[in-house]
Amino acid sequence: MKALTLHNPSLTKETLLQKADETPGAWIGIRIAGMLLILSGWKSTQVAEL
């Protein structure tokens, strides 16, 4: 599978985290995504870095 690449320079970690702060329930979705990555074999340090 080809790796995902993002080409929008305004799409940054900071803007995504700000959007998560503004959107009700977004942090729950982020935590669920992190847990799914761990369950699929990612190391916790890799998920934290992501």
mmJSON file of the N, C-alpha and C atoms, coordinates in Angstrom:
{"data_MODEL":{"atom_site":{
"group_PDB":["ATOM","ATOM","ATOM","ATOM","ATOM","ATOM","ATOM","ATOM","ATOM","ATOM","ATOM","ATOM","ATOM","ATOM","ATOM","ATOM","ATOM","ATOM","ATOM","ATOM","ATOM","ATOM","ATOM","ATOM","ATOM","ATOM","ATOM","ATOM","ATOM","ATOM","ATOM","ATOM","ATOM","ATOM","ATOM","ATOM","ATOM","ATOM","ATOM","ATOM","ATOM","ATOM","ATOM","ATOM","ATOM","ATOM","ATOM","ATOM","ATOM","ATOM","ATOM","ATOM","ATOM","ATOM","ATOM","ATOM","ATOM","ATOM","ATOM","ATOM","ATOM","ATOM","ATOM","ATOM","ATOM","ATOM","ATOM","ATOM","ATOM","ATOM","ATOM","ATOM","ATOM","ATOM","ATOM","ATOM","ATOM","ATOM","ATOM","ATOM","ATOM","ATOM","ATOM","ATOM","ATOM","ATOM","ATOM","ATOM","ATOM","ATOM","ATOM","ATOM","ATOM","ATOM","ATOM","ATOM","ATOM","ATOM","ATOM","ATOM","ATOM","ATOM","ATOM","ATOM","ATOM","ATOM","ATOM","ATOM","ATOM","ATOM","ATOM","ATOM","ATOM","ATOM","ATOM","ATOM","ATOM","ATOM","ATOM","ATOM","ATOM","ATOM","ATOM","ATOM","ATOM","ATOM","ATOM","ATOM","ATOM","ATOM","ATOM","ATOM","ATOM","ATOM","ATOM","ATOM","ATOM","ATOM","ATOM","ATOM","ATOM","ATOM","ATOM","ATOM","ATOM","ATOM","ATOM","ATOM","ATOM","ATOM"],
"id":[1,2,3,4,5,6,7,8,9,10,11,12,13,14,15,16,17,18,19,20,21,22,23,24,25,26,27,28,29,30,31,32,33,34,35,36,37,38,39,40,41,42,43,44,45,46,47,48,49,50,51,52,53,54,55,56,57,58,59,60,61,62,63,64,65,66,67,68,69,70,71,72,73,74,75,76,77,78,79,80,81,82,83,84,85,86,87,88,89,90,91,92,93,94,95,96,97,98,99,100,101,102,103,104,105,106,107,108,109,110,111,112,113,114,115,116,117,118,119,120,121,122,123,124,125,126,127,128,129,130,131,132,133,134,135,136,137,138,139,140,141,142,143,144,145,146,147,148,149,150],
"type_symbol":["N","C","C","N","C","C","N","C","C","N","C","C","N","C","C","N","C","C","N","C","C","N","C","C","N","C","C","N","C","C","N","C","C","N","C","C","N","C","C","N","C","C","N","C","C","N","C","C","N","C","C","N","C","C","N","C","C","N","C","C","N","C","C","N","C","C","N","C","C","N","C","C","N","C","C","N","C","C","N","C","C","N","C","C","N","C","C","N","C","C","N","C","C","N","C","C","N","C","C","N","C","C","N","C","C","N","C","C","N","C","C","N","C","C","N","C","C","N","C","C","N","C","C","N","C","C","N","C","C","N","C","C","N","C","C","N","C","C","N","C","C","N","C","C","N","C","C","N","C","C"],
"label_atom_id":["N","CA","C","N","CA","C","N","CA","C","N","CA","C","N","CA","C","N","CA","C","N","CA","C","N","CA","C","N","CA","C","N","CA","C","N","CA","C","N","CA","C","N","CA","C","N","CA","C","N","CA","C","N","CA","C","N","CA","C","N","CA","C","N","CA","C","N","CA","C","N","CA","C","N","CA","C","N","CA","C","N","CA","C","N","CA","C","N","CA","C","N","CA","C","N","CA","C","N","CA","C","N","CA","C","N","CA","C","N","CA","C","N","CA","C","N","CA","C","N","CA","C","N","CA","C","N","CA","C","N","CA","C","N","CA","C","N","CA","C","N","CA","C","N","CA","C","N","CA","C","N","CA","C","N","CA","C","N","CA","C","N","CA","C","N","CA","C","N","CA","C","N","CA","C"],
"label_alt_id":[null,null,null,null,null,null,null,null,null,null,null,null,null,null,null,null,null,null,null,null,null,null,null,null,null,null,null,null,null,null,null,null,null,null,null,null,null,null,null,null,null,null,null,null,null,null,null,null,null,null,null,null,null,null,null,null,null,null,null,null,null,null,null,null,null,null,null,null,null,null,null,null,null,null,null,null,null,null,null,null,null,null,null,null,null,null,null,null,null,null,null,null,null,null,null,null,null,null,null,null,null,null,null,null,null,null,null,null,null,null,null,null,null,null,null,null,null,null,null,null,null,null,null,null,null,null,null,null,null,null,null,null,null,null,null,null,null,null,null,null,null,null,null,null,null,null,null,null,null,null],
"label_comp_id":["MET","MET","MET","LYS","LYS","LYS","ALA","ALA","ALA","LEU","LEU","LEU","THR","THR","THR","LEU","LEU","LEU","HIS","HIS","HIS","ASN","ASN","ASN","PRO","PRO","PRO","SER","SER","SER","LEU","LEU","LEU","THR","THR","THR","LYS","LYS","LYS","GLU","GLU","GLU","THR","THR","THR","LEU","LEU","LEU","LEU","LEU","LEU","GLN","GLN","GLN","LYS","LYS","LYS","ALA","ALA","ALA","ASP","ASP","ASP","GLU","GLU","GLU","THR","THR","THR","PRO","PRO","PRO","GLY","GLY","GLY","ALA","ALA","ALA","TRP","TRP","TRP","ILE","ILE","ILE","GLY","GLY","GLY","ILE","ILE","ILE","ARG","ARG","ARG","ILE","ILE","ILE","ALA","ALA","ALA","GLY","GLY","GLY","MET","MET","MET","LEU","LEU","LEU","LEU","LEU","LEU","ILE","ILE","ILE","LEU","LEU","LEU","SER","SER","SER","GLY","GLY","GLY","TRP","TRP","TRP","LYS","LYS","LYS","SER","SER","SER","THR","THR","THR","GLN","GLN","GLN","VAL","VAL","VAL","ALA","ALA","ALA","GLU","GLU","GLU","LEU","LEU","LEU"],
"label_asym_id":["A","A","A","A","A","A","A","A","A","A","A","A","A","A","A","A","A","A","A","A","A","A","A","A","A","A","A","A","A","A","A","A","A","A","A","A","A","A","A","A","A","A","A","A","A","A","A","A","A","A","A","A","A","A","A","A","A","A","A","A","A","A","A","A","A","A","A","A","A","A","A","A","A","A","A","A","A","A","A","A","A","A","A","A","A","A","A","A","A","A","A","A","A","A","A","A","A","A","A","A","A","A","A","A","A","A","A","A","A","A","A","A","A","A","A","A","A","A","A","A","A","A","A","A","A","A","A","A","A","A","A","A","A","A","A","A","A","A","A","A","A","A","A","A","A","A","A","A","A","A"],
"label_entity_id":["1","1","1","1","1","1","1","1","1","1","1","1","1","1","1","1","1","1","1","1","1","1","1","1","1","1","1","1","1","1","1","1","1","1","1","1","1","1","1","1","1","1","1","1","1","1","1","1","1","1","1","1","1","1","1","1","1","1","1","1","1","1","1","1","1","1","1","1","1","1","1","1","1","1","1","1","1","1","1","1","1","1","1","1","1","1","1","1","1","1","1","1","1","1","1","1","1","1","1","1","1","1","1","1","1","1","1","1","1","1","1","1","1","1","1","1","1","1","1","1","1","1","1","1","1","1","1","1","1","1","1","1","1","1","1","1","1","1","1","1","1","1","1","1","1","1","1","1","1","1"],
"label_seq_id":[1,1,1,2,2,2,3,3,3,4,4,4,5,5,5,6,6,6,7,7,7,8,8,8,9,9,9,10,10,10,11,11,11,12,12,12,13,13,13,14,14,14,15,15,15,16,16,16,17,17,17,18,18,18,19,19,19,20,20,20,21,21,21,22,22,22,23,23,23,24,24,24,25,25,25,26,26,26,27,27,27,28,28,28,29,29,29,30,30,30,31,31,31,32,32,32,33,33,33,34,34,34,35,35,35,36,36,36,37,37,37,38,38,38,39,39,39,40,40,40,41,41,41,42,42,42,43,43,43,44,44,44,45,45,45,46,46,46,47,47,47,48,48,48,49,49,49,50,50,50],
"pdbx_PDB_ins_code":[null,null,null,null,null,null,null,null,null,null,null,null,null,null,null,null,null,null,null,null,null,null,null,null,null,null,null,null,null,null,null,null,null,null,null,null,null,null,null,null,null,null,null,null,null,null,null,null,null,null,null,null,null,null,null,null,null,null,null,null,null,null,null,null,null,null,null,null,null,null,null,null,null,null,null,null,null,null,null,null,null,null,null,null,null,null,null,null,null,null,null,null,null,null,null,null,null,null,null,null,null,null,null,null,null,null,null,null,null,null,null,null,null,null,null,null,null,null,null,null,null,null,null,null,null,null,null,null,null,null,null,null,null,null,null,null,null,null,null,null,null,null,null,null,null,null,null,null,null,null],
"Cartn_x":[0.848,0.0,0.894,0.554,1.325,1.094,2.169,2.075,1.275,0.552,-0.23,0.705,0.491,1.233,0.236,0.594,-0.26,0.443,-0.313,0.283,-0.209,-1.018,-1.553,-0.657,0.085,1.015,0.335,-0.962,-1.648,-2.124,-1.992,-2.391,-1.195,-1.141,-0.02,-0.515,0.415,0.084,-0.646,-0.171,-0.765,-2.207,-2.461,-3.828,-4.764,-4.267,-5.103,-5.42,-4.427,-4.669,-5.622,-5.517,-6.446,-7.867,-8.007,-9.332,-9.884,-9.031,-9.474,-9.967,-9.305,-9.746,-11.105,-11.369,-12.606,-13.791,-13.515,-14.563,-14.942,-16.211,-16.624,-16.416,-15.788,-15.582,-14.38,-13.667,-12.54,-11.419,-11.163,-10.074,-10.371,-11.643,-12.004,-11.655,-11.953,-11.613,-10.115,-9.348,-7.892,-7.376,-7.924,-7.508,-7.871,-9.059,-9.463,-8.52,-8.187,-7.263,-5.909,-5.435,-4.162,-4.215,-5.307,-5.456,-5.523,-6.202,-6.264,-4.869,-4.069,-2.699,-1.894,-2.026,-1.312,-1.775,-3.082,-3.603,-3.155,-2.836,-2.383,-0.866,-0.205,1.225,2.163,1.639,2.518,3.022,4.226,4.763,4.169,4.01,3.42,4.238,5.544,6.371,6.11,5.805,5.481,4.155,3.181,1.875,2.024,2.792,2.99,3.674,4.634,5.336,4.402,3.522,2.561,1.643],
"Cartn_y":[-1.177,0.0,1.24,2.195,3.433,4.299,4.895,5.756,7.016,7.477,8.705,9.905,10.812,12.061,13.214,14.26,15.452,16.588,17.317,18.371,19.762,19.873,21.161,21.732,22.806,23.342,23.874,24.168,24.669,23.537,22.302,21.142,20.689,21.157,20.856,20.155,19.612,18.98,19.969,21.199,22.223,22.543,22.667,22.979,21.807,20.588,19.424,19.329,19.591,19.559,20.67,21.83,22.922,22.515,21.884,21.421,20.376,19.51,18.51,19.185,20.27,21.02,21.673,22.092,22.81,21.879,20.618,19.695,18.761,18.807,17.92,16.451,15.704,14.275,13.915,14.908,14.603,13.876,14.247,13.6,12.13,11.776,10.363,9.616,10.215,9.597,9.419,10.408,10.323,9.202,9.077,7.995,6.626,6.516,5.255,4.915,5.901,5.661,5.189,5.8,5.386,3.955,3.588,2.224,1.22,1.597,0.711,0.491,1.543,1.391,0.451,0.6,-0.284,-1.726,-1.925,-3.278,-3.887,-3.033,-3.555,-3.743,-3.518,-3.822,-2.643,-1.431,-0.27,-0.239,0.268,0.467,1.764,1.816,3.003,4.257,4.107,5.275,5.764,4.85,5.251,6.005,5.517,6.181,7.549,7.647,8.932,9.926,9.46,10.325,10.8,9.91,10.276,11.358],
"Cartn_z":[0.0,0.0,0.0,-0.808,-0.908,0.336,0.834,2.007,1.697,2.683,2.553,2.547,1.614,1.601,1.592,2.284,2.368,1.645,0.841,0.033,0.423,1.45,1.873,2.972,2.699,3.692,4.953,4.875,6.075,6.978,6.528,7.325,8.15,9.379,10.256,11.513,12.257,13.537,14.436,14.465,15.323,14.923,13.612,13.185,13.456,13.285,13.576,15.067,15.922,17.37,17.792,17.161,17.454,17.071,15.906,15.46,16.427,16.943,17.919,19.194,19.602,20.78,20.557,19.333,19.008,18.731,18.379,17.952,19.093,19.55,20.632,20.254,21.145,20.931,20.086,19.55,18.656,19.389,20.628,21.363,21.592,21.751,21.9,20.619,19.471,18.192,18.015,18.461,18.362,19.254,20.443,21.352,20.77,20.203,19.578,18.427,17.608,16.49,17.015,18.083,18.687,19.188,19.83,20.329,19.17,18.091,16.928,16.331,16.309,15.802,16.692,18.003,18.93,18.74,18.615,18.416,17.093,16.114,14.825,14.776,15.911,15.969,16.114,16.076,16.26,17.699,17.891,19.236,19.79,21.11,21.726,21.431,21.327,21.006,19.587,18.664,17.295,17.261,18.022,18.068,18.703,19.772,20.437,19.511,18.726,17.792,16.691,16.248,15.199,15.68],
"occupancy":[1.0,1.0,1.0,1.0,1.0,1.0,1.0,1.0,1.0,1.0,1.0,1.0,1.0,1.0,1.0,1.0,1.0,1.0,1.0,1.0,1.0,1.0,1.0,1.0,1.0,1.0,1.0,1.0,1.0,1.0,1.0,1.0,1.0,1.0,1.0,1.0,1.0,1.0,1.0,1.0,1.0,1.0,1.0,1.0,1.0,1.0,1.0,1.0,1.0,1.0,1.0,1.0,1.0,1.0,1.0,1.0,1.0,1.0,1.0,1.0,1.0,1.0,1.0,1.0,1.0,1.0,1.0,1.0,1.0,1.0,1.0,1.0,1.0,1.0,1.0,1.0,1.0,1.0,1.0,1.0,1.0,1.0,1.0,1.0,1.0,1.0,1.0,1.0,1.0,1.0,1.0,1.0,1.0,1.0,1.0,1.0,1.0,1.0,1.0,1.0,1.0,1.0,1.0,1.0,1.0,1.0,1.0,1.0,1.0,1.0,1.0,1.0,1.0,1.0,1.0,1.0,1.0,1.0,1.0,1.0,1.0,1.0,1.0,1.0,1.0,1.0,1.0,1.0,1.0,1.0,1.0,1.0,1.0,1.0,1.0,1.0,1.0,1.0,1.0,1.0,1.0,1.0,1.0,1.0,1.0,1.0,1.0,1.0,1.0,1.0],
"B_iso_or_equiv":[0.0,0.0,0.0,0.0,0.0,0.0,0.0,0.0,0.0,0.0,0.0,0.0,0.0,0.0,0.0,0.0,0.0,0.0,0.0,0.0,0.0,0.0,0.0,0.0,0.0,0.0,0.0,0.0,0.0,0.0,0.0,0.0,0.0,0.0,0.0,0.0,0.0,0.0,0.0,0.0,0.0,0.0,0.0,0.0,0.0,0.0,0.0,0.0,0.0,0.0,0.0,0.0,0.0,0.0,0.0,0.0,0.0,0.0,0.0,0.0,0.0,0.0,0.0,0.0,0.0,0.0,0.0,0.0,0.0,0.0,0.0,0.0,0.0,0.0,0.0,0.0,0.0,0.0,0.0,0.0,0.0,0.0,0.0,0.0,0.0,0.0,0.0,0.0,0.0,0.0,0.0,0.0,0.0,0.0,0.0,0.0,0.0,0.0,0.0,0.0,0.0,0.0,0.0,0.0,0.0,0.0,0.0,0.0,0.0,0.0,0.0,0.0,0.0,0.0,0.0,0.0,0.0,0.0,0.0,0.0,0.0,0.0,0.0,0.0,0.0,0.0,0.0,0.0,0.0,0.0,0.0,0.0,0.0,0.0,0.0,0.0,0.0,0.0,0.0,0.0,0.0,0.0,0.0,0.0,0.0,0.0,0.0,0.0,0.0,0.0],
"pdbx_formal_charge":[null,null,null,null,null,null,null,null,null,null,null,null,null,null,null,null,null,null,null,null,null,null,null,null,null,null,null,null,null,null,null,null,null,null,null,null,null,null,null,null,null,null,null,null,null,null,null,null,null,null,null,null,null,null,null,null,null,null,null,null,null,null,null,null,null,null,null,null,null,null,null,null,null,null,null,null,null,null,null,null,null,null,null,null,null,null,null,null,null,null,null,null,null,null,null,null,null,null,null,null,null,null,null,null,null,null,null,null,null,null,null,null,null,null,null,null,null,null,null,null,null,null,null,null,null,null,null,null,null,null,null,null,null,null,null,null,null,null,null,null,null,null,null,null,null,null,null,null,null,null],
"auth_seq_id":[1,1,1,2,2,2,3,3,3,4,4,4,5,5,5,6,6,6,7,7,7,8,8,8,9,9,9,10,10,10,11,11,11,12,12,12,13,13,13,14,14,14,15,15,15,16,16,16,17,17,17,18,18,18,19,19,19,20,20,20,21,21,21,22,22,22,23,23,23,24,24,24,25,25,25,26,26,26,27,27,27,28,28,28,29,29,29,30,30,30,31,31,31,32,32,32,33,33,33,34,34,34,35,35,35,36,36,36,37,37,37,38,38,38,39,39,39,40,40,40,41,41,41,42,42,42,43,43,43,44,44,44,45,45,45,46,46,46,47,47,47,48,48,48,49,49,49,50,50,50],
"auth_comp_id":["MET","MET","MET","LYS","LYS","LYS","ALA","ALA","ALA","LEU","LEU","LEU","THR","THR","THR","LEU","LEU","LEU","HIS","HIS","HIS","ASN","ASN","ASN","PRO","PRO","PRO","SER","SER","SER","LEU","LEU","LEU","THR","THR","THR","LYS","LYS","LYS","GLU","GLU","GLU","THR","THR","THR","LEU","LEU","LEU","LEU","LEU","LEU","GLN","GLN","GLN","LYS","LYS","LYS","ALA","ALA","ALA","ASP","ASP","ASP","GLU","GLU","GLU","THR","THR","THR","PRO","PRO","PRO","GLY","GLY","GLY","ALA","ALA","ALA","TRP","TRP","TRP","ILE","ILE","ILE","GLY","GLY","GLY","ILE","ILE","ILE","ARG","ARG","ARG","ILE","ILE","ILE","ALA","ALA","ALA","GLY","GLY","GLY","MET","MET","MET","LEU","LEU","LEU","LEU","LEU","LEU","ILE","ILE","ILE","LEU","LEU","LEU","SER","SER","SER","GLY","GLY","GLY","TRP","TRP","TRP","LYS","LYS","LYS","SER","SER","SER","THR","THR","THR","GLN","GLN","GLN","VAL","VAL","VAL","ALA","ALA","ALA","GLU","GLU","GLU","LEU","LEU","LEU"],
"auth_asym_id":["A","A","A","A","A","A","A","A","A","A","A","A","A","A","A","A","A","A","A","A","A","A","A","A","A","A","A","A","A","A","A","A","A","A","A","A","A","A","A","A","A","A","A","A","A","A","A","A","A","A","A","A","A","A","A","A","A","A","A","A","A","A","A","A","A","A","A","A","A","A","A","A","A","A","A","A","A","A","A","A","A","A","A","A","A","A","A","A","A","A","A","A","A","A","A","A","A","A","A","A","A","A","A","A","A","A","A","A","A","A","A","A","A","A","A","A","A","A","A","A","A","A","A","A","A","A","A","A","A","A","A","A","A","A","A","A","A","A","A","A","A","A","A","A","A","A","A","A","A","A"],
"auth_atom_id":["N","CA","C","N","CA","C","N","CA","C","N","CA","C","N","CA","C","N","CA","C","N","CA","C","N","CA","C","N","CA","C","N","CA","C","N","CA","C","N","CA","C","N","CA","C","N","CA","C","N","CA","C","N","CA","C","N","CA","C","N","CA","C","N","CA","C","N","CA","C","N","CA","C","N","CA","C","N","CA","C","N","CA","C","N","CA","C","N","CA","C","N","CA","C","N","CA","C","N","CA","C","N","CA","C","N","CA","C","N","CA","C","N","CA","C","N","CA","C","N","CA","C","N","CA","C","N","CA","C","N","CA","C","N","CA","C","N","CA","C","N","CA","C","N","CA","C","N","CA","C","N","CA","C","N","CA","C","N","CA","C","N","CA","C","N","CA","C","N","CA","C","N","CA","C"],
"pdbx_PDB_model_num":[1,1,1,1,1,1,1,1,1,1,1,1,1,1,1,1,1,1,1,1,1,1,1,1,1,1,1,1,1,1,1,1,1,1,1,1,1,1,1,1,1,1,1,1,1,1,1,1,1,1,1,1,1,1,1,1,1,1,1,1,1,1,1,1,1,1,1,1,1,1,1,1,1,1,1,1,1,1,1,1,1,1,1,1,1,1,1,1,1,1,1,1,1,1,1,1,1,1,1,1,1,1,1,1,1,1,1,1,1,1,1,1,1,1,1,1,1,1,1,1,1,1,1,1,1,1,1,1,1,1,1,1,1,1,1,1,1,1,1,1,1,1,1,1,1,1,1,1,1,1]
}}}
